[in-house]
Amino acid sequence: MGTLMCEVGKKVGSCIYIHRLYEDEVVPESILEQAKESAGEVIDGYIAVRYDMRTNAVCFQFSPDFDTADEPIVGDCVLVKKDGSVKITKQKNNPQIWHHKWMWVKEDYPGFDYEASKKRSWLWQPHVSNEERNKIGYKDYWDSIKHRWE
C-alpha cells in the first residue's frame, strides 16, 4: 500500500471516511465501480463511504442527519469486500455517531457550515477524558455528557 494523498477525508487506522461527493478523490475508480456494481440498488441514497486502504473494502454508509446534526447518526451500512461479497449492517438501537464531520468534506461543501463544525470539534475535545473516548461514538453516551460544553 502506497501513501494516499488527498485533501479531504477523515483517516482512522487504514480507513478513510469521506462524503460521497468526494469519493472519487479517495477511492480508486476501479475499486469504487466494482463495489457499486456488487452492491446494486441497495446503496441508493448513501451519504458517505468508508474506504479501507489495506483491504480495498468499500462501505457505503447512510445517515439520516448528516447535514443537520453536529454529530450525525450512522445509519445502515453496506460493506463490499474486494471479492465482491456484500454485508448489510442495520443501524443500531443505540446508534453510533460520527465526530468531526467537517473532515469528510471540503471547505466549500454546501450542506452545513464547515467552519462552525470545525470549531465544535475543538470545543468539546478538552471535556472528554481518555477513558471516555471509546464510549463517545454512541449517541446515548454522547447525549449524556454533552451538557459539559453546550
N, CA and C atoms as an extended XYZ file, in Angstrom:
450
Properties=species:S:1:pos:R:3:atomname:S:1:resname:S:1:resid:I:1 pbc="F F F"
N         0.840       -1.169        0.000 N   MET     1
C         0.000        0.000        0.000 CA  MET     1
C         0.888        1.236        0.000 C   MET     1
N         0.657        2.101       -0.942 N   GLY     2
C         1.420        3.333       -1.020 CA  GLY     2
C         0.786        4.419       -0.170 C   GLY     2
N         1.407        5.566       -0.172 N   THR     3
C         0.879        6.700        0.563 CA  THR     3
C        -0.264        7.310       -0.224 C   THR     3
N        -1.348        7.553        0.452 N   LEU     4
C        -2.508        8.163       -0.183 CA  LEU     4
C        -2.522        9.643        0.156 C   LEU     4
N        -2.490       10.465       -0.854 N   MET     5
C        -2.528       11.905       -0.650 CA  MET     5
C        -3.901       12.399       -1.089 C   MET     5
N        -4.615       13.045       -0.178 N   CYS     6
C        -5.903       13.605       -0.530 CA  CYS     6
C        -6.158       14.834        0.328 C   CYS     6
N        -6.991       15.728       -0.182 N   GLU     7
C        -7.303       16.961        0.517 CA  GLU     7
C        -8.486       16.805        1.457 C   GLU     7
N        -9.154       15.700        1.387 N   VAL     8
C       -10.399       15.539        2.119 CA  VAL     8
C       -10.502       14.106        2.626 C   VAL     8
N       -11.162       13.951        3.755 N   GLY     9
C       -11.377       12.625        4.321 CA  GLY     9
C       -10.837       12.521        5.727 C   GLY     9
N       -11.532       11.767        6.556 N   LYS    10
C       -11.102       11.530        7.933 CA  LYS    10
C       -10.435       10.162        7.985 C   LYS    10
N        -9.158       10.138        8.325 N   LYS    11
C        -8.404        8.884        8.366 CA  LYS    11
C        -8.439        8.308        9.772 C   LYS    11
N        -8.857        7.044        9.859 N   VAL    12
C        -8.873        6.298       11.120 CA  VAL    12
C        -8.277        4.927       10.820 C   VAL    12
N        -7.107        4.656       11.355 N   GLY    13
C        -6.430        3.400       11.041 CA  GLY    13
C        -6.161        3.329        9.541 C   GLY    13
N        -6.551        2.219        8.926 N   SER    14
C        -6.338        2.066        7.484 CA  SER    14
C        -7.536        2.546        6.666 C   SER    14
N        -8.511        3.164        7.338 N   CYS    15
C        -9.733        3.604        6.653 CA  CYS    15
C        -9.785        5.117        6.494 C   CYS    15
N       -10.443        5.521        5.426 N   ILE    16
C       -10.744        6.924        5.200 CA  ILE    16
C       -12.257        7.039        5.055 C   ILE    16
N       -12.824        7.983        5.811 N   TYR    17
C       -14.245        8.293        5.745 CA  TYR    17
C       -14.406        9.549        4.901 C   TYR    17
N       -15.351        9.517        3.971 N   ILE    18
C       -15.484       10.598        3.006 CA  ILE    18
C       -16.947       10.757        2.607 C   ILE    18
N       -17.383       11.995        2.412 N   HIS    19
C       -18.726       12.233        1.881 CA  HIS    19
C       -18.749       11.761        0.434 C   HIS    19
N       -19.881       11.284       -0.009 N   ARG    20
C       -19.986       10.717       -1.361 CA  ARG    20
C       -19.611       11.700       -2.473 C   ARG    20
N       -19.749       13.004       -2.221 N   LEU    21
C       -19.379       13.990       -3.238 CA  LEU    21
C       -17.900       13.937       -3.602 C   LEU    21
N       -17.090       13.408       -2.682 N   TYR    22
C       -15.637       13.413       -2.870 CA  TYR    22
C       -15.044       12.005       -2.969 C   TYR    22
N       -15.896       11.010       -3.072 N   GLU    23
C       -15.424        9.622       -3.058 CA  GLU    23
C       -14.418        9.314       -4.149 C   GLU    23
N       -14.608        9.912       -5.312 N   ASP    24
C       -13.702        9.618       -6.422 CA  ASP    24
C       -12.323       10.254       -6.245 C   ASP    24
N       -12.178       11.112       -5.243 N   GLU    25
C       -10.869       11.697       -4.950 CA  GLU    25
C       -10.054       10.818       -4.005 C   GLU    25
N       -10.713        9.828       -3.415 N   VAL    26
C       -10.053        8.976       -2.422 CA  VAL    26
C       -10.034        7.512       -2.850 C   VAL    26
N       -11.149        7.026       -3.325 N   VAL    27
C       -11.256        5.605       -3.679 CA  VAL    27
C       -10.865        5.423       -5.145 C   VAL    27
N        -9.921        4.533       -5.425 N   PRO    28
C        -9.563        4.277       -6.825 CA  PRO    28
C       -10.806        3.917       -7.642 C   PRO    28
N       -10.890        4.475       -8.838 N   GLU    29
C       -12.075        4.333       -9.676 CA  GLU    29
C       -12.498        2.880       -9.887 C   GLU    29
N       -11.563        2.004      -10.192 N   SER    30
C       -11.917        0.607      -10.470 CA  SER    30
C       -12.503       -0.076       -9.229 C   SER    30
N       -11.978        0.245       -8.065 N   ILE    31
C       -12.478       -0.350       -6.809 CA  ILE    31
C       -13.871        0.185       -6.501 C   ILE    31
N       -14.061        1.486       -6.662 N   LEU    32
C       -15.356        2.099       -6.387 CA  LEU    32
C       -16.429        1.556       -7.325 C   LEU    32
N       -16.129        1.476       -8.595 N   GLU    33
C       -17.110        0.987       -9.568 CA  GLU    33
C       -17.465       -0.481       -9.324 C   GLU    33
N       -16.473       -1.301       -8.997 N   GLN    34
C       -16.747       -2.715       -8.709 CA  GLN    34
C       -17.622       -2.834       -7.470 C   GLN    34
N       -17.353       -2.021       -6.461 N   ALA    35
C       -18.141       -2.073       -5.227 CA  ALA    35
C       -19.587       -1.649       -5.491 C   ALA    35
N       -19.772       -0.607       -6.260 N   LYS    36
C       -21.125       -0.148       -6.583 CA  LYS    36
C       -21.889       -1.203       -7.383 C   LYS    36
N       -21.190       -1.826       -8.301 N   GLU    37
C       -21.829       -2.870       -9.105 CA  GLU    37
C       -22.228       -4.056       -8.236 C   GLU    37
N       -21.370       -4.453       -7.331 N   SER    38
C       -21.672       -5.580       -6.442 CA  SER    38
C       -22.835       -5.265       -5.503 C   SER    38
N       -22.890       -4.028       -5.008 N   ALA    39
C       -23.934       -3.644       -4.049 CA  ALA    39
C       -25.287       -3.439       -4.723 C   ALA    39
N       -25.283       -2.909       -5.917 N   GLY    40
C       -26.532       -2.690       -6.636 CA  GLY    40
C       -27.385       -1.583       -6.023 C   GLY    40
N       -28.691       -1.723       -6.173 N   GLU    41
C       -29.629       -0.684       -5.758 CA  GLU    41
C       -29.714       -0.497       -4.247 C   GLU    41
N       -29.216       -1.435       -3.488 N   VAL    42
C       -29.300       -1.339       -2.033 CA  VAL    42
C       -28.557       -0.114       -1.495 C   VAL    42
N       -27.677        0.482       -2.292 N   ILE    43
C       -26.924        1.650       -1.822 CA  ILE    43
C       -27.540        2.973       -2.281 C   ILE    43
N       -28.682        2.933       -2.940 N   ASP    44
C       -29.319        4.183       -3.366 CA  ASP    44
C       -29.520        5.094       -2.166 C   ASP    44
N       -29.016        6.302       -2.261 N   GLY    45
C       -29.191        7.284       -1.198 CA  GLY    45
C       -28.108        7.310       -0.137 C   GLY    45
N       -27.033        6.568       -0.320 N   TYR    46
C       -25.968        6.586        0.691 CA  TYR    46
C       -25.367        7.977        0.793 C   TYR    46
N       -24.830        8.285        1.962 N   ILE    47
C       -24.271        9.612        2.244 CA  ILE    47
C       -22.748        9.610        2.178 C   ILE    47
N       -22.150        8.521        2.665 N   ALA    48
C       -20.699        8.517        2.844 CA  ALA    48
C       -20.108        7.168        2.449 C   ALA    48
N       -18.789        7.187        2.328 N   VAL    49
C       -18.037        5.979        2.006 CA  VAL    49
C       -16.913        5.828        3.021 C   VAL    49
N       -16.731        4.606        3.482 N   ARG    50
C       -15.543        4.267        4.272 CA  ARG    50
C       -14.715        3.341        3.391 C   ARG    50
N       -13.520        3.789        3.068 N   TYR    51
C       -12.636        3.002        2.207 CA  TYR    51
C       -11.475        2.485        3.036 C   TYR    51
N       -11.301        1.181        3.036 N   ASP    52
C       -10.186        0.559        3.754 CA  ASP    52
C        -9.033        0.379        2.771 C   ASP    52
N        -8.009        1.174        2.961 N   MET    53
C        -6.871        1.158        2.042 CA  MET    53
C        -6.069       -0.133        2.126 C   MET    53
N        -6.172       -0.844        3.224 N   ARG    54
C        -5.432       -2.091        3.405 CA  ARG    54
C        -6.124       -3.251        2.687 C   ARG    54
N        -7.451       -3.320        2.800 N   THR    55
C        -8.184       -4.453        2.236 CA  THR    55
C        -8.918       -4.131        0.938 C   THR    55
N        -8.994       -2.841        0.598 N   ASN    56
C        -9.767       -2.360       -0.551 CA  ASN    56
C       -11.265       -2.588       -0.406 C   ASN    56
N       -11.739       -2.782        0.810 N   ALA    57
C       -13.180       -2.879        1.056 CA  ALA    57
C       -13.782       -1.482        1.029 C   ALA    57
N       -15.000       -1.399        0.523 N   VAL    58
C       -15.731       -0.134        0.462 CA  VAL    58
C       -17.034       -0.325        1.218 C   VAL    58
N       -17.303        0.593        2.135 N   CYS    59
C       -18.546        0.546        2.894 CA  CYS    59
C       -19.357        1.789        2.546 C   CYS    59
N       -20.553        1.577        2.019 N   PHE    60
C       -21.467        2.667        1.712 CA  PHE    60
C       -22.322        2.891        2.952 C   PHE    60
N       -22.332        4.132        3.444 N   GLN    61
C       -22.960        4.409        4.728 CA  GLN    61
C       -24.093        5.420        4.583 C   GLN    61
N       -25.135        5.174        5.342 N   PHE    62
C       -26.300        6.048        5.348 CA  PHE    62
C       -26.306        6.843        6.643 C   PHE    62
N       -26.925        8.003        6.598 N   SER    63
C       -27.094        8.836        7.790 CA  SER    63
C       -28.330        9.691        7.571 C   SER    63
N       -29.265        9.653        8.521 N   PRO    64
C       -30.483       10.447        8.346 CA  PRO    64
C       -30.287       11.938        8.595 C   PRO    64
N       -29.152       12.321        9.187 N   ASP    65
C       -28.999       13.713        9.617 CA  ASP    65
C       -27.584       14.262        9.413 C   ASP    65
N       -26.896       13.806        8.386 N   PHE    66
C       -25.506       14.221        8.194 CA  PHE    66
C       -25.353       15.741        8.130 C   PHE    66
N       -26.203       16.400        7.372 N   ASP    67
C       -26.065       17.844        7.210 CA  ASP    67
C       -26.631       18.646        8.373 C   ASP    67
N       -27.552       18.081        9.134 N   THR    68
C       -28.256       18.855       10.154 CA  THR    68
C       -27.770       18.625       11.582 C   THR    68
N       -27.194       17.491       11.890 N   ALA    69
C       -26.738       17.192       13.256 CA  ALA    69
C       -25.256       17.522       13.405 C   ALA    69
N       -24.872       17.989       14.587 N   ASP    70
C       -23.452       18.237       14.847 CA  ASP    70
C       -22.664       16.936       14.815 C   ASP    70
N       -23.241       15.891       15.381 N   GLU    71
C       -22.653       14.548       15.362 CA  GLU    71
C       -23.684       13.618       14.731 C   GLU    71
N       -23.593       13.423       13.421 N   PRO    72
C       -24.610       12.653       12.708 CA  PRO    72
C       -24.669       11.182       13.122 C   PRO    72
N       -25.858       10.637       12.992 N   ILE    73
C       -26.110        9.225       13.280 CA  ILE    73
C       -25.597        8.367       12.129 C   ILE    73
N       -24.971        7.261       12.477 N   VAL    74
C       -24.575        6.259       11.487 CA  VAL    74
C       -25.780        5.355       11.276 C   VAL    74
N       -26.300        5.369       10.080 N   GLY    75
C       -27.441        4.523        9.753 CA  GLY    75
C       -26.980        3.160        9.264 C   GLY    75
N       -27.734        2.595        8.342 N   ASP    76
C       -27.363        1.308        7.763 CA  ASP    76
C       -26.044        1.437        7.005 C   ASP    76
N       -25.318        0.340        6.920 N   CYS    77
C       -24.042        0.290        6.209 CA  CYS    77
C       -24.025       -0.914        5.283 C   CYS    77
N       -23.485       -0.728        4.100 N   VAL    78
C       -23.366       -1.799        3.114 CA  VAL    78
C       -21.884       -1.970        2.802 C   VAL    78
N       -21.315       -3.046        3.316 N   LEU    79
C       -19.892       -3.335        3.133 CA  LEU    79
C       -19.699       -4.232        1.927 C   LEU    79
N       -18.820       -3.806        1.016 N   VAL    80
C       -18.480       -4.616       -0.150 CA  VAL    80
C       -16.993       -4.926       -0.050 C   VAL    80
N       -16.690       -6.213        0.082 N   LYS    81
C       -15.291       -6.639        0.159 CA  LYS    81
C       -14.685       -6.737       -1.234 C   LYS    81
N       -13.378       -6.871       -1.259 N   LYS    82
C       -12.636       -6.936       -2.523 CA  LYS    82
C       -13.148       -8.047       -3.447 C   LYS    82
N       -13.611       -9.161       -2.844 N   ASP    83
C       -14.112      -10.284       -3.650 CA  ASP    83
C       -15.540      -10.072       -4.157 C   ASP    83
N       -16.141       -8.920       -3.823 N   GLY    84
C       -17.492       -8.617       -4.284 CA  GLY    84
C       -18.590       -9.041       -3.329 C   GLY    84
N       -18.243       -9.711       -2.246 N   SER    85
C       -19.270      -10.107       -1.276 CA  SER    85
C       -19.821       -8.872       -0.567 C   SER    85
N       -21.102       -8.944       -0.213 N   VAL    86
C       -21.805       -7.803        0.359 CA  VAL    86
C       -22.379       -8.183        1.716 C   VAL    86
N       -22.188       -7.291        2.707 N   LYS    87
C       -22.757       -7.484        4.034 CA  LYS    87
C       -23.472       -6.202        4.431 C   LYS    87
N       -24.744       -6.329        4.814 N   ILE    88
C       -25.525       -5.170        5.242 CA  ILE    88
C       -25.640       -5.187        6.758 C   ILE    88
N       -25.319       -4.060        7.371 N   THR    89
C       -25.446       -3.894        8.815 CA  THR    89
C       -26.472       -2.802        9.063 C   THR    89
N       -27.507       -3.125        9.826 N   LYS    90
C       -28.572       -2.177       10.123 CA  LYS    90
C       -28.138       -1.208       11.219 C   LYS    90
N       -28.754       -0.034       11.231 N   GLN    91
C       -28.490        0.956       12.271 CA  GLN    91
C       -28.772        0.342       13.634 C   GLN    91
N       -27.914        0.608       14.593 N   LYS    92
C       -28.055        0.064       15.940 CA  LYS    92
C       -29.181        0.781       16.694 C   LYS    92
N       -29.777        0.086       17.688 N   ASN    93
C       -30.805        0.712       18.529 CA  ASN    93
C       -30.252        1.935       19.241 C   ASN    93
N       -29.039        1.816       19.779 N   ASN    94
C       -28.313        2.963       20.318 CA  ASN    94
C       -27.298        3.305       19.236 C   ASN    94
N       -27.687        4.190       18.311 N   PRO    95
C       -26.854        4.374       17.123 CA  PRO    95
C       -25.472        4.934       17.418 C   PRO    95
N       -24.568        4.541       16.564 N   GLN    96
C       -23.249        5.155       16.581 CA  GLN    96
C       -23.384        6.539       15.959 C   GLN    96
N       -22.435        7.413       16.297 N   ILE    97
C       -22.414        8.751       15.722 CA  ILE    97
C       -21.022        9.051       15.187 C   ILE    97
N       -20.975       10.008       14.289 N   TRP    98
C       -19.707       10.434       13.719 CA  TRP    98
C       -19.291       11.765       14.331 C   TRP    98
N       -18.017       11.893       14.627 N   HIS    99
C       -17.447       13.146       15.094 CA  HIS    99
C       -16.599       13.752       13.969 C   HIS    99
N       -16.389       15.043       14.027 N   HIS   100
C       -15.516       15.763       13.088 CA  HIS   100
C       -15.988       15.622       11.636 C   HIS   100
N       -17.281       15.792       11.417 N   LYS   101
C       -17.812       15.606       10.059 CA  LYS   101
C       -17.210       16.581        9.054 C   LYS   101
N       -16.676       17.679        9.527 N   TRP   102
C       -16.045       18.647        8.623 CA  TRP   102
C       -14.859       18.040        7.886 C   TRP   102
N       -14.223       17.026        8.472 N   MET   103
C       -13.082       16.379        7.816 CA  MET   103
C       -13.512       15.581        6.583 C   MET   103
N       -14.770       15.223        6.509 N   TRP   104
C       -15.294       14.384        5.435 CA  TRP   104
C       -15.558       15.143        4.150 C   TRP   104
N       -15.528       16.486        4.258 N   VAL   105
C       -15.906       17.335        3.126 CA  VAL   105
C       -14.833       18.399        2.896 C   VAL   105
N       -15.029       19.181        1.871 N   LYS   106
C       -14.143       20.322        1.621 CA  LYS   106
C       -14.790       21.592        2.187 C   LYS   106
N       -13.988       22.628        2.314 N   GLU   107
C       -14.445       23.881        2.919 CA  GLU   107
C       -15.667       24.478        2.235 C   GLU   107
N       -15.831       24.223        0.947 N   ASP   108
C       -16.965       24.804        0.215 CA  ASP   108
C       -18.178       23.875        0.153 C   ASP   108
N       -18.183       22.823        0.957 N   TYR   109
C       -19.327       21.907        0.980 CA  TYR   109
C       -20.597       22.691        1.329 C   TYR   109
N       -21.662       22.531        0.540 N   PRO   110
C       -22.860       23.353        0.738 CA  PRO   110
C       -23.836       22.868        1.815 C   PRO   110
N       -23.633       21.696        2.370 N   GLY   111
C       -24.635       21.110        3.257 CA  GLY   111
C       -24.672       21.647        4.679 C   GLY   111
N       -23.552       22.146        5.183 N   PHE   112
C       -23.503       22.696        6.539 CA  PHE   112
C       -22.372       23.703        6.632 C   PHE   112
N       -22.323       24.414        7.745 N   ASP   113
C       -21.298       25.427        7.977 CA  ASP   113
C       -19.995       24.724        8.377 C   ASP   113
N       -19.077       24.656        7.441 N   TYR   114
C       -17.811       23.957        7.630 CA  TYR   114
C       -17.038       24.507        8.823 C   TYR   114
N       -16.897       25.807        8.900 N   GLU   115
C       -16.116       26.423        9.978 CA  GLU   115
C       -16.758       26.197       11.341 C   GLU   115
N       -18.077       26.271       11.420 N   ALA   116
C       -18.766       26.028       12.689 CA  ALA   116
C       -18.568       24.583       13.136 C   ALA   116
N       -18.594       23.651       12.193 N   SER   117
C       -18.379       22.243       12.519 CA  SER   117
C       -16.959       22.018       13.032 C   SER   117
N       -16.024       22.675       12.399 N   LYS   118
C       -14.622       22.567       12.806 CA  LYS   118
C       -14.430       23.130       14.220 C   LYS   118
N       -15.027       24.271       14.493 N   LYS   119
C       -14.929       24.885       15.821 CA  LYS   119
C       -15.543       23.981       16.885 C   LYS   119
N       -16.644       23.332       16.554 N   ARG   120
C       -17.289       22.434       17.511 CA  ARG   120
C       -16.337       21.311       17.922 C   ARG   120
N       -15.594       20.773       16.990 N   SER   121
C       -14.634       19.711       17.309 CA  SER   121
C       -13.645       20.163       18.372 C   SER   121
N       -13.155       21.380       18.225 N   TRP   122
C       -12.166       21.883       19.179 CA  TRP   122
C       -12.822       22.253       20.507 C   TRP   122
N       -14.118       22.563       20.470 N   LEU   123
C       -14.836       22.941       21.685 CA  LEU   123
C       -15.000       21.767       22.651 C   LEU   123
N       -15.432       20.621       22.148 N   TRP   124
C       -15.770       19.519       23.051 CA  TRP   124
C       -14.590       18.654       23.464 C   TRP   124
N       -13.545       18.581       22.657 N   GLN   125
C       -12.454       17.641       22.933 CA  GLN   125
C       -11.821       17.773       24.328 C   GLN   125
N       -11.591       18.980       24.842 N   PRO   126
C       -10.981       19.071       26.178 CA  PRO   126
C       -11.872       18.548       27.310 C   PRO   126
N       -13.148       18.353       27.028 N   HIS   127
C       -14.104       17.938       28.050 CA  HIS   127
C       -14.344       16.429       28.081 C   HIS   127
N       -13.631       15.700       27.256 N   VAL   128
C       -13.808       14.244       27.174 CA  VAL   128
C       -12.511       13.581       27.635 C   VAL   128
N       -12.623       12.733       28.642 N   SER   129
C       -11.437       12.060       29.179 CA  SER   129
C       -10.992       10.928       28.264 C   SER   129
N        -9.762       10.487       28.455 N   ASN   130
C        -9.243        9.355       27.681 CA  ASN   130
C       -10.085        8.106       27.907 C   ASN   130
N       -10.572        7.924       29.117 N   GLU   131
C       -11.392        6.746       29.433 CA  GLU   131
C       -12.727        6.774       28.675 C   GLU   131
N       -13.184        7.960       28.337 N   GLU   132
C       -14.473        8.089       27.651 CA  GLU   132
C       -14.364        7.982       26.135 C   GLU   132
N       -13.187        8.045       25.605 N   ARG   133
C       -13.007        8.090       24.152 CA  ARG   133
C       -13.653        6.909       23.421 C   ARG   133
N       -13.678        5.740       24.049 N   ASN   134
C       -14.283        4.582       23.369 CA  ASN   134
C       -15.805        4.556       23.523 C   ASN   134
N       -16.369        5.446       24.328 N   LYS   135
C       -17.819        5.478       24.545 CA  LYS   135
C       -18.513        6.577       23.749 C   LYS   135
N       -17.780        7.612       23.369 N   ILE   136
C       -18.422        8.778       22.768 CA  ILE   136
C       -18.926        8.550       21.349 C   ILE   136
N       -18.640        7.411       20.796 N   GLY   137
C       -19.133        7.084       19.466 CA  GLY   137
C       -20.551        6.555       19.463 C   GLY   137
N       -21.187        6.515       20.629 N   TYR   138
C       -22.567        6.051       20.739 CA  TYR   138
C       -23.452        7.194       21.224 C   TYR   138
N       -24.576        7.386       20.564 N   LYS   139
C       -25.449        8.533       20.804 CA  LYS   139
C       -25.898        8.658       22.251 C   LYS   139
N       -26.329        7.576       22.885 N   ASP   140
C       -26.815        7.666       24.267 CA  ASP   140
C       -25.739        8.223       25.197 C   ASP   140
N       -24.524        7.720       25.084 N   TYR   141
C       -23.461        8.206       25.959 CA  TYR   141
C       -23.129        9.654       25.625 C   TYR   141
N       -23.008        9.956       24.355 N   TRP   142
C       -22.695       11.313       23.926 CA  TRP   142
C       -23.724       12.301       24.474 C   TRP   142
N       -24.989       11.952       24.332 N   ASP   143
C       -26.046       12.839       24.818 CA  ASP   143
C       -25.973       13.035       26.327 C   ASP   143
N       -25.451       12.045       27.035 N   SER   144
C       -25.371       12.146       28.497 CA  SER   144
C       -24.229       13.041       28.980 C   SER   144
N       -23.266       13.342       28.123 N   ILE   145
C       -22.130       14.163       28.561 CA  ILE   145
C       -22.014       15.510       27.860 C   ILE   145
N       -22.729       15.729       26.779 N   LYS   146
C       -22.519       16.957       26.006 CA  LYS   146
C       -22.953       18.228       26.724 C   LYS   146
N       -23.655       18.091       27.812 N   HIS   147
C       -24.014       19.282       28.615 CA  HIS   147
C       -22.770       19.991       29.158 C   HIS   147
N       -21.650       19.284       29.201 N   ARG   148
C       -20.407       19.858       29.729 CA  ARG   148
C       -19.922       21.057       28.938 C   ARG   148
N       -20.203       21.095       27.668 N   TRP   149
C       -19.699       22.185       26.820 CA  TRP   149
C       -20.792       22.934       26.081 C   TRP   149
N       -22.002       22.447       26.124 N   GLU   150
C       -23.079       23.151       25.407 CA  GLU   150
C       -23.761       24.159       26.286 C   GLU   150
